Amino acid sequence: MRKIGLSRTALSSLYHDNTQRYDQETLRKLCELFKCGVGDLLEYYEPEQHL
């Protein structure tokens, strides 16, 4: 997205939950675009434990 300086690939990875870590600058740009806080973009949940 040219408007915020992020590639389509980066946004697709975030959307499809295919990323291992979140870049601070990426989160800042998304928060500015959507006028929200990081907590509005991310949700933490415990991974499923397999027996």
C-alpha positions as CSV (number, residue, x, y, z in Angstrom):
1,M,0.0,0.0,0.0
2,R,1.7,3.1,-1.2
3,K,-0.4,5.3,1.2
4,I,1.5,3.9,4.2
5,G,4.6,2.5,2.7
6,L,4.0,-1.2,3.2
7,S,4.2,-3.9,0.5
8,R,1.3,-6.0,-0.5
9,T,3.3,-9.1,0.6
10,A,3.8,-7.7,4.1
11,L,0.1,-6.9,4.5
12,S,-0.9,-10.3,3.1
13,S,1.4,-12.1,5.6
14,L,-0.1,-10.1,8.5
15,Y,-3.7,-10.7,7.3
16,H,-3.2,-14.4,6.9
17,D,-1.3,-14.8,10.2
18,N,1.9,-16.0,8.4
19,T,4.4,-13.9,10.4
20,Q,6.5,-14.8,13.4
21,R,7.2,-11.3,14.6
22,Y,5.7,-7.8,14.2
23,D,7.9,-4.9,13.1
24,Q,7.4,-1.8,15.3
25,E,7.4,0.5,12.3
26,T,4.8,-1.6,10.5
27,L,2.5,-1.5,13.6
28,R,3.0,2.2,13.9
29,K,2.0,2.8,10.2
30,L,-1.1,0.6,10.6
31,C,-2.1,2.4,13.8
32,E,-1.7,5.8,12.0
33,L,-3.7,4.6,9.0
34,F,-6.6,3.2,11.1
35,K,-6.3,5.8,13.9
36,C,-6.2,3.0,16.5
37,G,-3.9,1.5,19.1
38,V,-1.8,-1.6,18.8
39,G,-4.3,-3.5,21.0
40,D,-6.9,-2.9,18.4
41,L,-4.7,-4.7,15.8
42,L,-3.4,-7.6,17.8
43,E,-4.8,-10.2,20.1
44,Y,-2.8,-12.7,22.2
45,Y,-4.0,-16.2,22.8
46,E,-2.3,-19.2,24.3
47,P,-1.1,-21.8,21.8
48,E,-2.9,-25.1,21.9
49,Q,-1.1,-27.6,24.0
50,H,-0.9,-31.1,22.5
51,L,-0.9,-34.1,24.9
